[in-house]
Amino acid sequence: MAFSVPPAYEELAAAWRALRPLGVRVREIACVGAPRTLLIAELGDASAPAISISAGVHGDEPAAPWALLSIVRDGLLDGRFAYRIWPCLNPSGYYAGTRFNADGDDVNRSFSRGGTTPEARAVLTANRDRRFVFALDLHEDYEADGCYVYEPLRPGFAPHFSPHVVRALDDAGVPVQDLDERFDLGAPSGHDPADFYRLTRGTVLVDYEAEMKLFAGLPGSLALMYRGTPAALTFESPLPRPWNVRIAAHRVAVTAALAVLPHVQDDTESSG
């Protein structure tokens, strides 16, 4: 899967619909106030613990939606779980090749207060029927040279997923980002990133409570944590790298995170 120019959104949507014979339940949901509907894909036993995976909240980060497609198509998801997948949260932005939706808004931090964009409102409404044990959100960073992962932590909790993801990236020979205070993570103006971010190589550990207080809006993963999802992860691939490297990075990161999830669940249950 190598492209000099990312394929059109219609090709992405058609590729997802082509997965229906594999048991992937693909449908469209209304996105009131937006020019395009949203695709939603589900697979797995509905009685199994559910995981949310999303991509494409920024339309100019195209490798993430295509990597997610390849993960599902190639059967890389852990069959012990059920999945609700949002293949592209911002189809208008993808179509236009821009970060923002058709209204010029950033969908990423629009998931608080019931949703402040049509896309966020559609997702939050659809998710009312489901509780998730884990959430994954796939992104790309145009300033990064390597991959990194955000892991929000509640007070007193240690990172469960990010060390395993970084180790898997290293083992696969995928570039990992060196992070320090000079790296722009989009902290609110007037605030020291050290107040809510702890940086190590390839990892941004997020003070969940501090971020909830300081940021004006919530990304989808934090909104799910606010509603009871125990853990979430946001993965970033380096947009300046070749397409195949970015696709591989997402495949490695997602499979590594899912591989450790059953052990995290066992530890949580045994300590509860």
N, C-alpha and C positions, 0 to 999 in steps of 0.2 A: 504494500500500500504506500506508494510514493507519488507525490503530486508536486508539480512546480507551482501550481495555483490551487488552493483548496477547492474541492468540488462544491457545486451550488447546494443550497439548502434542500432543494427538491430531490437531489440525489441522495442526500443523507436521509431524508424522510422515507424515500422509496427503499433504501437499503434496510431500514428498520422494519418496514412492513414486510419485506421479503423474509424476515425471521419468523413469521407466523407459523409456517410448517414445522418449525423446531419447537413449538410449544410456547413461544413468546407471545403474550397477549398484548398486542399493540393497538392503541386507539387514540383518538384525538379528543381533547376537551376544549370547551369554549374558553376564550380569553377575552372577556368583555372589555371593550375599549381599545383593543389592540388589533392590528390588521391581520394577524395570523393566529391560528389555533396552536395549542401546545400538544406535542406528542407525549404520551405516557406509555411505558412498557412494564409489564409485570410477568414474573415467572417464579416457579416454585410452588410448593404446597402452602396454601393460604393459612394453614394452622401452624406453620413453622415460624420461628422468630424472624421478624422482618427487618430488612436493611434498606435504607434510602441511598441511592446513588444518583448524582446529578452532574451535568456538564453544560457548558455553553452559556453560562449566565452573562458572560461578556462575549459579544459576537465576533470580536477580533482575536479570539483564542481558539482557532478551529481544530487543532489536533486533539483536544480533549474529547469532543463529541465523537470523533472518528475512532479514537482509541477505545472509548466505552463501547461503541458498536463492535469492535473487533474482540473485545473481552467476552461479550455475550455470545457473539457468533461462534467463537472458538471454544466455548464451554469452559471458561476459566473461573466461573463463579462457583463458590462452595455450595454444594447441593443441600447442605443442612439448613440453609436459610431460604426464606422467600425474599423477593426483591421488588421494590417499586423504583423504577428508573425514569428519570427525566432526561431524555437524550439531548435536548437543547432547550435551555430555559429562556433563551432570548432569540427566537427565530428571526425576528425583525432585524436585530443587530447582526446576526450571522449573515443574513441576506445582503445587508448593506456593508458588511465588513467593518463594523464599528463597535466600540465598547458598549454603546448605549442602545436603548430601545427606540421605537419610532417616535416617542415623545421627547427624546433627548435625555432620559433619566437612566441612572445607573441601577440596574435591577438588583445588583448584588446586595446592597444594604437597604433593601426595601421590604423586608419580611417582618418588621415589627408592626404593632398596632393593627393587626389584621391585613397588612399588606398595603404599601403605598404606590405600587405600580400594578397594572393589569396582570402582569405575569405572576407577581408574588401573590396577589389575591387568588388567582386561579389555583396555584399550587397549595396554598394554605387551606383553601376550601376542599380541594380533593383529598388532602391528607387528614381531614377530620376523622375519617373512618379507620385510621391505622395508627398503631403505636410502634415505634422503631427501637431496636436495640443498638443501632449504630447508623451513622450517617457519613457519607463520603461525598465531597464536592471537588470536582476536577477543574483546574484552571491552568493558565499559562501566564508567564511573566516576561514582558518584552525587555526588561532591564537585566534579567538574570542570565548567568552563564551556565548555571547548573540547577538541579532540582532541589526543592525544599518542601517541607510539610509544616502546616500549622496544626498544633494539637492543643485545644482548649482544656484547661484543667480546673476543676473545682478545688477549693482550699483543702489541703491535706492529701491530695491525690498525686501519685507519681505518674510520669508518662508511660503509657502501655504500648502504644503503637509506633510512635515516631522512631525509636531506636531500631526496631525491626525493619521498618521501611528503608531507613538510611543504609542499614547493613545489606539489605537485599539489592539496593541500587549499586552499592559498591561491588557486591559479588557479581552483578551483571555487567559491570564496566560502564554504567551510566553515570554521567557527570553529576556531582553533588555540589551545591552552592556553599561557599564559605560565607558565613553571616557575621556581621558585627554592627556596631551602632551607626556606621555610615550607610548601611543598606536601607533604602527607603521602603518601609512597610506600610506607609499611609497612616501614620499616627495622627490623631487629631491635633490641630494647630494649638501651640501653647503647652503641650504635654510632652513629658519625657517618655520615649518608648520604653525605657527601663521600668516605668511604673506598671506596665502590664505585659511586656514581652521579655522572655528570657531566651537568649540566642545561643545556640551551639551549631556546629557544622551541620547544615542541612535541616535544622529544626528550629521552629519558632514555637516555644511553649507560651501559651496565652493564659493570663490570669482571667478566667472566665467572668468572675464577678466585677473586676475592674473594667473590663471591656464592655460589659453590659451597661455600666454606669456612664462611661465616658463617650461612647460612640453614639451618634445621632440615630443610626438605624442598624438593624441586625441582618447579617447574611443568613441564608436559609439554614445552614448547619447549626448556628447558634440559636436560631428560632426553634429548631427541633429540640435542642438541649433544654431550652427554657420550658418547653412543653413536656419534658420528661425523658427524652432520649439520653441514655447514660453517657454516651461518648460520640465524638465526631472528629473528623479529620478533613483538612483541606489540603490538596496536593497541587503543587505548581511545577510545571515543566518549563524549561528555558526556551522561549519563543525564537530567539535567534539561532538555535541549533537546527540541524536538518530535520525534516518531517519524520523520518523513520526513527530517529533518536527520541523524539518527543513521544511518538506512539509507543515505543518500547518502554519508555520511562513510566507512562501511565499504567501499562500492563503489569510491570514489575511492582509498582507501588500498590495497586489495588489488590493483586493476589497476595502480596506480603501482609497487608493489613487484614485481609479476610482470614489468612492462615493463623494469625495470632488471636483472633476474636474468640474462638471457643475456649482458649486458655484463660483469657481475661474474664469471660463469663464464669468459668469454674472457680477462679480465685475470688470473684465477687460474691458468689453464692456461698463459698466455704467460710468467708469472713463475715457474712451477714448474720 
